[in-house]
């Protein structure tokens, strides 16, 4: 084989390998998205520790509508969303609704300081190892899932929630509606 032919064979083989890697990555990413819990599916159960050291399971909240919110203290949209979540929690907590915040991979000290700064009174769970993040296939944060009293996901929102929008979502899943 002459030099020119070898050059083109190497180039074609290189492009072929790049294409194979690209296809494999695309399939892997789409598989993750396909397994993401979505509206209409039962919310996967999990157990995490609260900021005060108690264990809490999602299934402990069966019979209540739940807003499951994944956040981090370093996330600007998460910080902007927190007053909206706290207001919704205070407004609806006596009507069969709760907010559960899931802090992603931060220390209890950092999450506690954040909760104090924003006056959070709803439960904050600590996902130190990102197990629940992986279970729910959380990508961008904030990510929120609205779960009805029977434990089914009714809405998945990637990005910050606003008050009017959240109020509509909550009213759609309150017990007795």
KOLZAPA-564554 format. One line per field, with one value per residue: residue number from 1; residue in one letter; x, y, z of N, C-alpha, C, O in turn. Coordinates in steps of 0.1 Angstrom, whole numbers, plus 5000, padded with zeros to 4 digits. Layout:
nr <- (NUM	...) .
rest <- (a	...) .
n_x <- (X	...) .
n_y <- (Y	...) .
n_z <- (Z	...) .
ca_x <- (X	...) .
ca_y <- (Y	...) .
ca_z <- (Z	...) .
c_x <- (X	...) .
c_y <- (Y	...) .
c_z <- (Z	...) .
o_x <- (X	...) .
o_y <- (Y	...) .
o_z <- (Z	...) .
//
This chain:
nr <- (1	2	3	4	5	6	7	8	9	10	11	12	13	14	15	16	17	18	19	20	21	22	23	24	25	26	27	28	29	30	31	32	33	34	35	36	37	38	39	40	41	42	43	44	45	46	47	48	49	50	51	52	53	54	55	56	57	58	59	60	61	62	63	64	65	66	67	68	69	70	71	72	73	74	75	76	77	78	79	80	81	82	83	84	85	86	87	88	89	90	91	92	93	94	95	96	97	98	99	100	101	102	103	104	105	106	107	108	109	110	111	112	113	114	115	116	117	118	119	120	121	122	123	124	125	126	127	128	129	130	131	132	133	134	135	136	137	138	139	140	141	142	143	144	145	146	147	148	149	150	151	152	153	154	155	156	157	158	159	160	161	162	163	164	165	166	167	168	169	170	171	172	173	174	175	176	177) .
rest <- (x	x	x	x	x	x	x	x	x	x	x	x	x	x	x	x	x	x	x	x	x	x	x	x	x	x	x	x	x	x	x	x	x	x	x	x	x	x	x	x	x	x	x	x	x	x	x	x	x	x	x	x	x	x	x	x	x	x	x	x	x	x	x	x	x	x	x	x	x	x	x	x	x	x	x	x	x	x	x	x	x	x	x	x	x	x	x	x	x	x	x	x	x	x	x	x	x	x	x	x	x	x	x	x	x	x	x	x	x	x	x	x	x	x	x	x	x	x	x	x	x	x	x	x	x	x	x	x	x	x	x	x	x	x	x	x	x	x	x	x	x	x	x	x	x	x	x	x	x	x	x	x	x	x	x	x	x	x	x	x	x	x	x	x	x	x	x	x	x	x	x	x	x	x	x	x	x) .
n_x <- (5008	5006	5017	4997	4973	4974	4972	4945	4931	4936	4925	4897	4892	4896	4876	4854	4857	4853	4826	4814	4818	4804	4778	4774	4776	4753	4732	4735	4730	4703	4691	4693	4675	4651	4646	4638	4617	4584	4554	4524	4535	4544	4559	4592	4602	4621	4646	4659	4681	4670	4676	4677	4686	4669	4653	4636	4611	4598	4574	4563	4547	4524	4491	4492	4496	4526	4553	4583	4614	4645	4676	4703	4725	4742	4730	4716	4689	4676	4678	4663	4638	4631	4617	4591	4584	4584	4563	4542	4542	4535	4510	4495	4499	4482	4462	4466	4490	4525	4559	4589	4622	4651	4684	4713	4742	4756	4771	4757	4759	4761	4736	4719	4725	4716	4689	4681	4687	4668	4645	4632	4607	4598	4604	4638	4658	4688	4708	4735	4751	4740	4722	4693	4690	4701	4682	4659	4668	4677	4686	4692	4691	4669	4649	4616	4591	4557	4537	4509	4483	4482	4506	4516	4534	4525	4534	4564	4589	4615	4636	4630	4601	4572	4550	4521	4519	4527	4507	4485	4493	4494	4467	4456	4462	4455	4441	4408	4401) .
n_y <- (4988	5022	5054	5074	5059	5045	5067	5076	5053	5051	5075	5071	5049	5062	5081	5064	5051	5074	5079	5056	5058	5081	5073	5053	5069	5086	5067	5058	5081	5086	5063	5068	5090	5077	5061	5079	5088	5097	5118	5101	5078	5056	5071	5065	5049	5060	5065	5089	5109	5135	5170	5172	5147	5126	5097	5096	5084	5085	5071	5073	5095	5089	5095	5122	5151	5157	5179	5173	5185	5191	5205	5228	5247	5264	5270	5294	5297	5280	5292	5315	5303	5292	5309	5309	5281	5278	5295	5282	5258	5267	5278	5256	5233	5224	5213	5188	5187	5188	5200	5186	5191	5181	5181	5183	5165	5181	5194	5189	5211	5232	5230	5234	5260	5273	5267	5280	5307	5311	5307	5281	5258	5234	5199	5190	5169	5150	5142	5129	5111	5112	5093	5094	5114	5100	5079	5093	5104	5131	5159	5190	5215	5237	5208	5196	5174	5167	5149	5128	5121	5093	5085	5087	5103	5134	5156	5168	5192	5209	5233	5266	5270	5291	5312	5314	5293	5271	5271	5263	5237	5225	5227	5209	5184	5182	5164	5153	5168) .
n_z <- (5000	4992	5004	5003	5001	5025	5043	5037	5044	5072	5080	5073	5090	5115	5115	5114	5140	5156	5150	5160	5187	5192	5186	5206	5229	5225	5226	5253	5267	5259	5269	5297	5298	5290	5312	5331	5358	5351	5346	5356	5364	5392	5419	5427	5457	5485	5511	5532	5552	5574	5580	5608	5616	5615	5600	5569	5548	5515	5511	5536	5534	5521	5510	5512	5491	5475	5469	5456	5457	5442	5449	5453	5473	5460	5436	5417	5405	5422	5447	5442	5439	5464	5484	5472	5473	5501	5508	5496	5510	5536	5531	5522	5538	5558	5544	5533	5519	5512	5511	5501	5504	5486	5492	5473	5476	5495	5525	5558	5574	5555	5542	5563	5571	5548	5549	5572	5564	5545	5558	5559	5566	5558	5554	5549	5531	5530	5504	5503	5488	5463	5456	5454	5435	5413	5412	5404	5381	5379	5362	5353	5379	5397	5400	5401	5413	5413	5433	5436	5462	5461	5454	5428	5402	5390	5377	5363	5366	5353	5362	5377	5398	5396	5416	5408	5389	5404	5423	5408	5400	5426	5435	5417	5427	5453	5481	5478	5455) .
ca_x <- (5000	5014	5015	4985	4963	4975	4966	4931	4925	4937	4915	4884	4891	4895	4862	4845	4857	4846	4812	4809	4818	4793	4765	4774	4772	4739	4724	4736	4722	4689	4687	4690	4663	4640	4643	4634	4603	4576	4540	4516	4542	4545	4571	4601	4603	4635	4648	4671	4682	4666	4686	4678	4691	4658	4651	4623	4608	4587	4562	4557	4538	4513	4479	4494	4502	4540	4562	4596	4622	4659	4682	4717	4727	4750	4722	4709	4675	4671	4677	4651	4626	4628	4605	4579	4582	4581	4550	4532	4541	4528	4496	4487	4503	4470	4452	4470	4501	4538	4571	4601	4634	4662	4697	4722	4756	4762	4771	4745	4762	4758	4722	4712	4727	4707	4675	4679	4687	4655	4634	4625	4601	4594	4615	4650	4665	4702	4712	4749	4757	4733	4714	4680	4692	4703	4670	4650	4674	4677	4697	4694	4683	4660	4639	4605	4581	4545	4532	4495	4482	4483	4521	4519	4539	4516	4541	4579	4593	4630	4637	4623	4586	4567	4539	4509	4521	4528	4494	4476	4497	4490	4453	4452	4465	4451	4431	4394	4399) .
ca_y <- (5000	5034	5063	5081	5050	5043	5079	5076	5042	5056	5086	5065	5042	5071	5087	5053	5050	5085	5077	5045	5064	5091	5065	5047	5080	5090	5056	5058	5093	5084	5053	5075	5098	5068	5056	5090	5088	5108	5119	5089	5066	5056	5077	5055	5052	5062	5069	5098	5116	5149	5179	5170	5134	5115	5090	5098	5077	5091	5064	5078	5107	5085	5102	5136	5155	5161	5185	5168	5195	5188	5218	5230	5261	5272	5271	5307	5295	5273	5303	5324	5295	5288	5316	5304	5268	5280	5301	5272	5249	5273	5280	5243	5222	5219	5208	5176	5190	5191	5202	5179	5195	5172	5188	5174	5163	5192	5190	5193	5225	5241	5229	5240	5275	5278	5266	5291	5319	5312	5304	5269	5250	5221	5189	5190	5157	5151	5131	5131	5103	5114	5081	5097	5121	5090	5072	5101	5109	5145	5166	5204	5218	5229	5199	5194	5165	5168	5135	5129	5113	5079	5082	5088	5115	5141	5167	5170	5205	5212	5247	5271	5272	5304	5311	5311	5280	5261	5270	5255	5223	5220	5225	5198	5171	5182	5154	5157	5176) .
ca_z <- (5000	4991	5015	5001	5004	5040	5049	5036	5052	5086	5082	5073	5103	5126	5115	5118	5154	5162	5148	5169	5201	5192	5187	5219	5239	5222	5231	5267	5272	5257	5279	5310	5297	5289	5325	5340	5362	5345	5350	5354	5370	5406	5424	5434	5471	5490	5525	5534	5565	5575	5586	5622	5618	5615	5587	5563	5535	5507	5513	5548	5531	5513	5515	5510	5479	5478	5460	5458	5450	5442	5449	5459	5478	5450	5424	5418	5404	5435	5458	5439	5440	5478	5490	5466	5479	5515	5509	5492	5521	5547	5527	5519	5547	5566	5534	5527	5510	5518	5503	5506	5497	5486	5490	5466	5478	5503	5540	5567	5578	5544	5539	5575	5570	5537	5554	5582	5557	5537	5567	5555	5577	5553	5556	5540	5532	5526	5494	5502	5478	5450	5452	5450	5423	5403	5411	5397	5369	5379	5355	5358	5391	5404	5394	5411	5409	5420	5435	5442	5474	5459	5452	5414	5397	5381	5370	5365	5362	5353	5363	5389	5398	5400	5425	5401	5383	5415	5429	5399	5402	5439	5435	5409	5434	5467	5484	5477	5443) .
c_x <- (5009	5010	5001	4973	4962	4969	4951	4924	4925	4926	4901	4882	4889	4881	4852	4845	4851	4831	4806	4809	4806	4779	4764	4770	4758	4730	4724	4728	4707	4683	4684	4677	4650	4636	4639	4620	4595	4562	4533	4523	4543	4559	4580	4603	4618	4635	4660	4670	4677	4677	4688	4682	4681	4658	4637	4622	4597	4574	4555	4546	4526	4500	4480	4499	4516	4547	4576	4606	4637	4666	4696	4718	4734	4742	4713	4694	4669	4669	4665	4638	4622	4617	4592	4575	4577	4567	4539	4531	4533	4513	4488	4490	4492	4459	4457	4482	4514	4548	4582	4613	4645	4675	4706	4736	4763	4763	4759	4747	4758	4743	4714	4713	4717	4693	4672	4678	4674	4643	4626	4620	4597	4606	4626	4657	4679	4706	4727	4756	4750	4725	4700	4680	4693	4689	4659	4655	4674	4689	4699	4686	4680	4652	4629	4596	4569	4539	4519	4495	4484	4498	4524	4524	4529	4523	4556	4583	4608	4631	4629	4608	4583	4554	4526	4508	4520	4514	4484	4480	4493	4475	4448	4454	4461	4440	4417	4391	4398) .
c_y <- (5012	5044	5070	5072	5047	5055	5079	5065	5046	5066	5081	5057	5051	5077	5076	5051	5062	5084	5066	5050	5073	5083	5059	5057	5084	5079	5056	5070	5091	5073	5059	5083	5089	5063	5066	5088	5100	5108	5106	5077	5068	5062	5067	5059	5053	5066	5077	5104	5130	5157	5177	5155	5123	5109	5093	5091	5085	5085	5067	5089	5103	5091	5117	5139	5161	5168	5181	5177	5192	5202	5217	5245	5270	5275	5284	5305	5289	5283	5312	5316	5292	5296	5312	5290	5269	5286	5291	5262	5255	5274	5267	5232	5216	5214	5195	5177	5192	5193	5194	5184	5184	5179	5178	5176	5175	5187	5195	5207	5235	5242	5236	5255	5280	5278	5277	5305	5322	5309	5292	5261	5236	5212	5190	5177	5158	5139	5133	5123	5103	5102	5084	5105	5111	5083	5080	5107	5124	5150	5180	5206	5233	5220	5196	5183	5166	5154	5136	5120	5098	5075	5082	5102	5122	5151	5166	5183	5206	5227	5253	5272	5286	5303	5306	5297	5269	5260	5262	5240	5217	5217	5213	5184	5171	5171	5160	5166	5167) .
c_z <- (5000	5002	5015	5005	5019	5047	5049	5044	5067	5089	5082	5086	5115	5127	5119	5133	5161	5161	5158	5183	5202	5193	5200	5230	5237	5228	5247	5273	5270	5266	5292	5309	5297	5303	5335	5345	5357	5350	5347	5361	5385	5410	5431	5448	5475	5504	5526	5548	5564	5581	5601	5626	5618	5601	5582	5550	5528	5509	5526	5546	5523	5519	5514	5496	5483	5466	5464	5450	5452	5440	5455	5463	5469	5438	5426	5416	5416	5446	5455	5441	5455	5485	5485	5472	5494	5517	5506	5503	5532	5543	5526	5529	5555	5557	5527	5517	5518	5507	5509	5498	5498	5482	5484	5470	5486	5517	5547	5571	5568	5542	5551	5574	5559	5542	5563	5574	5550	5546	5564	5566	5571	5554	5545	5542	5525	5517	5492	5491	5464	5446	5447	5437	5411	5401	5403	5384	5368	5372	5360	5371	5390	5395	5405	5405	5419	5421	5442	5455	5473	5456	5437	5411	5388	5373	5373	5358	5364	5352	5374	5387	5402	5408	5418	5395	5393	5421	5421	5400	5415	5440	5427	5416	5448	5470	5484	5464	5431) .
o_x <- (5019	4999	4995	4964	4952	4962	4945	4914	4916	4920	4893	4871	4881	4875	4842	4834	4844	4824	4796	4799	4800	4771	4753	4762	4751	4720	4713	4721	4700	4671	4674	4670	4640	4624	4636	4611	4600	4558	4535	4516	4542	4569	4575	4605	4627	4624	4671	4659	4681	4687	4699	4680	4685	4662	4628	4631	4588	4564	4543	4538	4519	4498	4470	4506	4518	4545	4581	4605	4642	4663	4700	4712	4733	4747	4704	4686	4657	4658	4657	4628	4610	4609	4582	4563	4568	4559	4529	4520	4524	4504	4476	4484	4492	4448	4452	4483	4513	4547	4583	4613	4647	4677	4707	4743	4775	4757	4752	4737	4751	4737	4704	4703	4711	4685	4661	4669	4669	4632	4613	4628	4593	4618	4623	4662	4681	4706	4732	4765	4754	4722	4696	4671	4687	4686	4652	4649	4670	4701	4706	4676	4688	4648	4632	4593	4571	4537	4517	4504	4486	4501	4535	4519	4524	4517	4560	4580	4613	4629	4621	4603	4590	4547	4520	4498	4513	4510	4477	4471	4488	4471	4438	4449	4463	4432	4415	4380	4396) .
o_y <- (5013	5041	5072	5076	5047	5053	5082	5066	5043	5066	5084	5058	5048	5078	5079	5049	5059	5087	5068	5047	5073	5088	5059	5055	5086	5083	5054	5068	5095	5074	5056	5082	5092	5060	5063	5088	5111	5099	5100	5067	5079	5059	5061	5071	5047	5070	5073	5103	5137	5151	5179	5151	5111	5116	5093	5091	5091	5091	5065	5092	5111	5090	5124	5130	5167	5164	5186	5177	5191	5209	5207	5253	5282	5283	5285	5311	5291	5283	5315	5323	5290	5290	5312	5288	5263	5281	5290	5258	5248	5272	5267	5221	5204	5210	5192	5169	5198	5188	5194	5181	5179	5183	5166	5186	5177	5177	5204	5215	5245	5253	5243	5262	5291	5287	5283	5313	5333	5310	5292	5258	5228	5216	5192	5174	5166	5128	5137	5128	5096	5100	5078	5104	5113	5080	5074	5115	5130	5147	5182	5199	5241	5223	5192	5183	5167	5147	5143	5113	5091	5063	5078	5112	5115	5155	5164	5186	5205	5232	5245	5275	5293	5292	5296	5290	5259	5248	5254	5231	5206	5206	5207	5174	5161	5168	5171	5170	5171) .
o_z <- (5008	5009	5025	5011	5025	5057	5059	5050	5074	5099	5091	5092	5124	5137	5125	5139	5171	5171	5163	5190	5212	5201	5206	5239	5247	5235	5253	5283	5279	5270	5298	5319	5302	5305	5347	5336	5359	5358	5336	5362	5391	5404	5441	5452	5468	5510	5521	5555	5555	5586	5607	5637	5620	5591	5589	5541	5534	5510	5528	5554	5518	5531	5516	5490	5493	5455	5474	5437	5464	5431	5461	5456	5469	5429	5434	5423	5419	5453	5464	5444	5458	5491	5492	5475	5498	5526	5512	5506	5537	5552	5529	5527	5559	5562	5516	5508	5528	5496	5522	5486	5508	5471	5488	5467	5484	5521	5542	5572	5571	5540	5549	5577	5561	5540	5563	5577	5549	5541	5565	5576	5579	5556	5533	5553	5516	5521	5481	5484	5455	5434	5438	5428	5401	5389	5395	5378	5358	5374	5370	5373	5385	5384	5416	5393	5431	5411	5452	5458	5483	5454	5433	5416	5378	5362	5385	5347	5375	5341	5381	5376	5410	5406	5422	5396	5392	5425	5426	5401	5415	5444	5430	5412	5455	5461	5489	5463	5420) .
//
